[in-house]
């Protein structure tokens, strides 16, 4: 997992490179790709960029002109820190006459130079302190808490999140959670996860999968990633499924999914099955250690078992893969499933290289 400090260092390097003067279109594309890779990247860059721009404005305010503009001769505003010397360009007849008291207050030139240097350092320190305060204030407003979680094959894990929500990771799954004041964001990088979302209307809960997003406020739903495709199952509340522009250039319409919905999204479109919450819950029986099949092709059932086991079921015959199966099975007990297949179907099972190969007998 990349730490927030490393992300900030990278963001600072991008800012320095952008302002170096040799910024190219290729550099811009690389920066955009880095920003799109993670919400934490974008938040860190925006925060540091805001502090950087604010420091430019503060420097300009010291001269009383906009940032990037050089004041005309004689147009500088008086320094709030004072100046021990007389204005060099002021007409002599306008200068106040020296009095005896002025003579007693006369400071040697060397000491005046030291005082001017000290005042300059104090002014610089004050500006830097203000910039740091602004940056820290912006950091507090956009504070980011980031954590990554993953499971091995055959493991499940329930993770409490800092906002009060929980995430249950299925086998061989990985998520990156980013919490800020404005949004709760989860990047589902692999596998499947079920979310019980704490209600917070001011901070939407967004699960991203490539170019698609599933958004909720307070609800219960699961998101499963299969390469470029995804499945969303809603058991409570309402979620919104939307997408960025797909490889073909088109954007799929936003879909609202109430409880009981099962949505399957691919490049071809979004198909929604509406049913009861109980029917939707059957897709989530993996949380209890089971997989459920209803007139399911054996090839699909084998792939589902393989999600939870290192010893794979291999379909060695297309006719075998097309056979239909049904029932509830423990996903941890591959041997029992294969025995039932051999007893109830014209299927032969044999061991090969640590896997189980199914052929027609």
C-alpha positions as CSV (number, residue, x, y, z in Angstrom):
1,X,0.0,0.0,0.0
2,X,1.3,3.4,-0.9
3,X,1.4,5.7,2.1
4,X,-0.2,9.2,2.1
5,X,3.3,10.7,2.6
6,X,4.6,9.0,-0.6
7,X,1.5,10.3,-2.5
8,X,2.2,13.8,-1.3
9,X,5.8,13.6,-2.4
10,X,4.7,12.5,-5.8
11,X,2.1,15.3,-6.0
12,X,4.8,17.8,-5.0
13,X,7.1,16.5,-7.7
14,X,4.4,16.9,-10.3
15,X,3.8,20.5,-9.2
16,X,7.5,21.3,-9.4
17,X,7.7,19.7,-12.9
18,X,4.7,21.6,-14.1
19,X,6.0,25.0,-13.0
20,X,9.5,24.4,-14.3
21,X,8.7,25.9,-17.7
22,X,9.2,22.9,-20.0
23,X,5.8,21.3,-19.5
24,X,4.7,19.2,-22.6
25,X,1.5,17.6,-23.7
26,X,3.1,14.2,-22.8
27,X,3.7,15.5,-19.3
28,X,0.0,16.6,-19.0
29,X,-1.2,13.2,-20.2
30,X,1.0,11.4,-17.6
31,X,-0.2,13.7,-14.9
32,X,-3.8,13.1,-15.8
33,X,-3.2,9.3,-15.8
34,X,-1.7,9.6,-12.3
35,X,-4.6,11.7,-11.0
36,X,-7.2,9.3,-12.5
37,X,-5.5,6.3,-10.8
38,X,-6.7,7.2,-7.3
39,X,-8.9,9.7,-5.5
40,X,-6.1,10.1,-3.0
41,X,-3.8,11.3,-5.8
42,X,-6.2,13.9,-6.9
43,X,-6.9,15.2,-3.4
44,X,-3.2,15.5,-2.5
45,X,-2.5,17.3,-5.8
46,X,-5.4,19.8,-5.4
47,X,-4.5,20.5,-1.8
48,X,-0.8,21.2,-2.5
49,X,-1.7,23.2,-5.7
50,X,-4.0,25.4,-3.6
51,X,-1.3,26.0,-1.0
52,X,1.2,26.8,-3.8
53,X,-1.2,29.3,-5.5
54,X,-2.0,30.8,-2.1
55,X,1.7,31.4,-1.5
56,X,2.0,33.3,-4.8
57,X,-0.9,35.5,-3.8
58,X,0.6,36.3,-0.5
59,X,3.9,37.3,-2.2
60,X,2.0,39.6,-4.4
61,X,0.1,41.1,-1.5
62,X,3.4,42.2,0.0
63,X,3.8,44.4,-3.1
64,X,0.2,45.4,-3.4
65,X,-0.1,44.1,-6.9
66,X,-1.5,40.8,-8.5
67,X,0.8,37.7,-8.6
68,X,3.2,37.7,-11.5
69,X,3.1,41.5,-12.1
70,X,6.2,43.7,-11.5
71,X,5.2,47.0,-9.9
72,X,6.2,50.2,-11.6
73,X,8.9,52.3,-10.1
74,X,7.7,54.3,-7.1
75,X,4.4,52.3,-6.9
76,X,5.4,50.0,-4.0
77,X,3.1,50.2,-1.0
78,X,4.7,50.9,2.4
79,X,6.0,47.8,4.1
80,X,4.0,46.9,7.2
81,X,7.3,46.1,8.9
82,X,8.7,49.7,8.5
83,X,11.8,51.0,6.8
84,X,14.7,52.7,8.6
85,X,15.9,54.5,5.4
86,X,14.4,57.6,3.7
87,X,12.8,57.0,0.3
88,X,15.5,57.4,-2.2
89,X,13.3,59.2,-4.8
90,X,11.5,61.6,-2.4
91,X,12.2,65.3,-3.3
92,X,14.6,66.8,-0.8
93,X,12.4,69.7,0.2
94,X,9.6,67.3,1.3
95,X,11.9,65.4,3.7
96,X,11.4,66.3,7.4
97,X,14.3,68.3,8.8
98,X,16.5,66.5,11.3
99,X,16.3,67.7,15.0
100,X,18.7,67.3,17.9
101,X,16.6,64.3,19.0
102,X,17.1,62.8,15.6
103,X,20.9,63.1,16.0
104,X,20.8,61.3,19.3
105,X,18.7,58.6,17.7
106,X,21.1,58.2,14.8
107,X,22.0,54.6,14.1
108,X,25.3,53.6,12.4
109,X,24.8,52.4,8.8
110,X,26.1,48.9,9.7
111,X,23.5,48.5,12.4
112,X,20.8,49.8,10.0
113,X,21.7,47.1,7.5
114,X,21.5,44.5,10.2
115,X,18.1,45.7,11.2
116,X,16.8,45.7,7.6
117,X,18.1,42.1,7.2
118,X,16.4,41.0,10.4
119,X,13.1,42.7,9.3
120,X,13.3,40.9,6.0
121,X,13.8,37.6,7.6
122,X,10.9,38.2,10.0
123,X,8.6,39.2,7.1
124,X,9.6,36.0,5.2
125,X,9.1,33.9,8.3
126,X,5.6,35.4,8.8
127,X,4.6,34.7,5.2
128,X,5.9,31.2,5.4
129,X,4.1,30.6,8.6
130,X,0.8,31.9,7.1
131,X,1.3,29.6,4.0
132,X,1.9,26.6,6.3
133,X,-1.2,27.5,8.3
134,X,-3.3,27.8,5.2
135,X,-2.0,24.4,3.9
136,X,-2.7,22.7,7.2
137,X,-6.2,24.2,7.3
138,X,-6.9,23.0,3.7
139,X,-5.5,19.6,4.7
140,X,-7.9,19.5,7.6
141,X,-10.9,20.3,5.4
142,X,-9.8,17.7,2.8
143,X,-8.4,15.3,5.3
144,X,-7.9,11.9,3.8
145,X,-7.8,8.6,5.6
146,X,-6.7,5.7,3.3
147,X,-6.5,2.0,3.9
148,X,-6.2,-1.1,1.8
149,X,-7.6,-4.5,2.5
150,X,-7.3,-7.9,0.7
151,X,-8.2,-11.6,1.2
152,X,-6.5,-14.7,0.0
153,X,-8.3,-17.5,-1.9
154,X,-10.7,-19.2,0.4
155,X,-10.7,-16.4,3.0
156,X,-13.5,-14.0,4.0
157,X,-12.9,-10.9,6.0
158,X,-15.3,-8.3,7.6
159,X,-13.7,-4.9,7.9
160,X,-15.0,-2.1,10.1
161,X,-14.5,1.3,8.4
162,X,-13.8,4.6,10.2
163,X,-17.1,6.1,9.1
164,X,-19.1,3.4,10.9
165,X,-19.7,1.3,7.7
166,X,-18.5,-2.3,7.3
167,X,-17.1,-4.1,4.3
168,X,-17.2,-7.9,3.9
169,X,-14.6,-9.1,1.4
170,X,-15.1,-12.3,-0.4
171,X,-12.4,-14.7,-1.5
172,X,-9.4,-13.3,-3.3
173,X,-10.6,-9.7,-3.2
174,X,-8.9,-6.3,-2.7
175,X,-10.3,-2.8,-1.9
176,X,-8.7,0.6,-1.4
177,X,-10.8,2.8,1.0
178,X,-10.4,6.6,0.9
179,X,-12.4,8.7,3.4
180,X,-12.5,12.5,3.3
181,X,-14.9,15.2,4.5
182,X,-16.7,15.3,1.2
183,X,-16.9,11.6,0.1
184,X,-16.4,8.0,1.1
185,X,-14.7,6.2,-1.7
186,X,-13.9,2.5,-2.2
187,X,-11.9,1.3,-5.2
188,X,-12.9,-2.4,-5.8
189,X,-9.7,-3.5,-7.4
190,X,-10.5,-7.3,-7.4
191,X,-13.1,-9.8,-6.4
192,X,-16.3,-9.0,-4.5
193,X,-17.3,-7.1,-1.4
194,X,-20.6,-6.5,0.5
195,X,-21.1,-3.1,2.1
196,X,-23.3,-2.1,5.0
197,X,-23.2,1.7,4.7
198,X,-23.6,4.0,7.6
199,X,-26.1,6.9,6.8
200,X,-24.4,10.2,6.1
201,X,-26.2,12.3,3.4
202,X,-23.4,14.8,3.4
203,X,-20.8,12.2,2.3
204,X,-21.9,9.8,-0.5
205,X,-20.5,6.3,-0.4
206,X,-19.0,5.6,-3.8
207,X,-17.6,2.2,-5.0
208,X,-15.7,2.5,-8.2
209,X,-14.9,-0.3,-10.6
210,X,-12.9,0.9,-13.6
211,X,-15.1,3.5,-15.4
212,X,-18.2,2.7,-13.4
213,X,-19.5,4.0,-10.0
214,X,-22.0,2.7,-7.5
215,X,-23.2,5.4,-5.2
216,X,-25.2,5.2,-2.0
217,X,-25.9,7.2,1.2
218,X,-27.1,4.6,3.7
219,X,-27.8,1.1,2.3
220,X,-26.7,-2.5,2.0
221,X,-25.3,-3.8,-1.3
222,X,-22.6,-5.9,-2.9
223,X,-20.4,-5.2,-5.9
224,X,-18.6,-8.0,-7.8
225,X,-15.9,-7.4,-10.4
226,X,-15.3,-9.9,-13.2
227,X,-12.6,-8.4,-15.4
228,X,-14.4,-5.6,-17.2
229,X,-17.9,-6.7,-16.1
230,X,-19.6,-6.1,-12.7
231,X,-22.6,-7.3,-10.7
232,X,-24.4,-5.2,-8.2
233,X,-26.9,-6.8,-5.6
234,X,-29.0,-4.4,-3.4
235,X,-30.6,-5.8,-0.3
236,X,-31.6,-2.5,1.4
237,X,-32.1,1.1,0.3
238,X,-31.4,2.6,-3.1
239,X,-28.1,2.8,-5.0
240,X,-27.2,4.6,-8.3
241,X,-25.1,2.9,-11.0
242,X,-23.4,5.2,-13.5
243,X,-20.5,5.0,-15.9
244,X,-17.9,7.2,-17.6
245,X,-17.5,7.0,-21.3
246,X,-16.8,3.4,-22.3
247,X,-14.1,2.3,-24.8
248,X,-16.6,2.8,-27.7
249,X,-17.1,6.4,-26.7
250,X,-20.7,6.1,-25.5
251,X,-21.9,6.6,-21.9
252,X,-24.4,4.2,-20.5
253,X,-27.5,5.8,-18.8
254,X,-27.6,6.1,-15.0
255,X,-29.6,3.3,-13.4
256,X,-31.3,3.5,-10.0
257,X,-31.4,0.1,-8.2
258,X,-33.9,-0.4,-5.3
259,X,-33.7,-3.3,-2.8
260,X,-34.1,-6.6,-4.5
261,X,-32.3,-5.5,-7.7
262,X,-29.5,-7.5,-9.3
263,X,-27.7,-5.5,-12.0
264,X,-25.2,-7.0,-14.5
265,X,-23.2,-4.4,-16.3
266,X,-20.9,-5.0,-19.3
267,X,-19.8,-3.0,-22.4
268,X,-23.0,-4.2,-24.1
269,X,-25.2,-2.5,-21.5
270,X,-26.8,-2.9,-18.1
271,X,-29.4,-5.7,-17.4
272,X,-31.4,-5.4,-14.2
273,X,-33.3,-8.3,-12.6
274,X,-35.9,-7.1,-10.1
275,X,-37.1,-9.5,-7.4
276,X,-37.5,-9.9,-3.7
277,X,-34.9,-9.1,-1.2
278,X,-34.8,-12.8,-0.3
279,X,-34.0,-13.7,-3.9
280,X,-31.2,-11.1,-3.9
281,X,-29.8,-12.5,-0.7
282,X,-29.2,-15.8,-2.5
283,X,-26.5,-14.2,-4.5
284,X,-24.8,-13.3,-1.2
285,X,-24.8,-16.8,0.4
286,X,-21.0,-16.8,0.0
287,X,-21.0,-14.9,3.3
288,X,-22.3,-18.0,5.0
289,X,-20.0,-20.4,3.2
290,X,-22.4,-21.5,0.5
291,X,-22.8,-21.1,-3.3
292,X,-26.3,-21.4,-4.8
293,X,-27.1,-22.6,-8.3
294,X,-30.5,-22.6,-10.1
295,X,-30.4,-24.4,-13.5
296,X,-26.9,-23.2,-13.9
297,X,-24.4,-24.4,-16.6
298,X,-21.8,-26.6,-15.0
299,X,-19.1,-24.5,-16.5
300,X,-20.4,-21.5,-14.6
301,X,-20.8,-23.5,-11.4
302,X,-17.2,-24.8,-11.7
303,X,-15.9,-21.2,-12.1
304,X,-17.8,-20.2,-9.0
305,X,-16.2,-23.0,-7.0
306,X,-12.8,-22.0,-8.4
307,X,-13.2,-18.5,-6.9
308,X,-12.9,-20.0,-3.4
309,X,-10.4,-22.9,-3.9
310,X,-6.8,-23.2,-5.0
311,X,-7.6,-26.7,-6.4
312,X,-9.5,-26.0,-9.5
313,X,-12.3,-27.8,-11.3
314,X,-11.4,-28.0,-15.0
315,X,-14.1,-28.7,-17.6
316,X,-12.5,-31.1,-20.1
317,X,-15.5,-31.5,-22.3
318,X,-17.8,-28.8,-23.7
319,X,-20.8,-31.1,-23.4
320,X,-20.1,-31.5,-19.7
321,X,-19.8,-27.8,-19.3
322,X,-23.3,-27.3,-20.8
323,X,-25.0,-29.6,-18.3
324,X,-27.3,-27.9,-15.8
325,X,-27.0,-28.1,-12.0
326,X,-28.9,-26.7,-9.0
327,X,-28.7,-26.7,-5.2
328,X,-26.8,-25.2,-2.3
329,X,-23.2,-26.3,-1.8
330,X,-20.4,-25.5,0.6
331,X,-17.8,-23.7,-1.5
332,X,-15.1,-25.1,0.8
333,X,-16.0,-28.7,-0.1
334,X,-15.1,-29.3,-3.7
335,X,-14.8,-33.0,-3.3
336,X,-18.4,-33.4,-2.1
337,X,-19.6,-31.4,-5.1
338,X,-17.6,-33.5,-7.6
339,X,-18.9,-36.8,-6.0
340,X,-22.5,-35.6,-6.5
341,X,-21.7,-34.8,-10.1
342,X,-20.2,-38.2,-10.7
343,X,-23.3,-39.9,-9.1
344,X,-26.0,-38.0,-10.8
345,X,-24.5,-37.2,-14.2
346,X,-22.6,-39.1,-16.9
347,X,-19.4,-37.5,-15.7
348,X,-16.0,-38.9,-14.9
349,X,-13.7,-37.0,-12.5
350,X,-9.9,-37.5,-12.4
351,X,-7.1,-35.9,-10.6
352,X,-4.5,-34.0,-12.8
353,X,-1.7,-31.8,-11.5
354,X,-3.5,-30.9,-8.3
355,X,-6.8,-30.1,-10.2
356,X,-9.9,-32.0,-10.9
357,X,-10.8,-32.6,-14.6
358,X,-14.3,-33.4,-15.6
359,X,-15.1,-35.4,-18.8
360,X,-18.0,-37.2,-20.1
361,X,-18.2,-41.0,-19.5
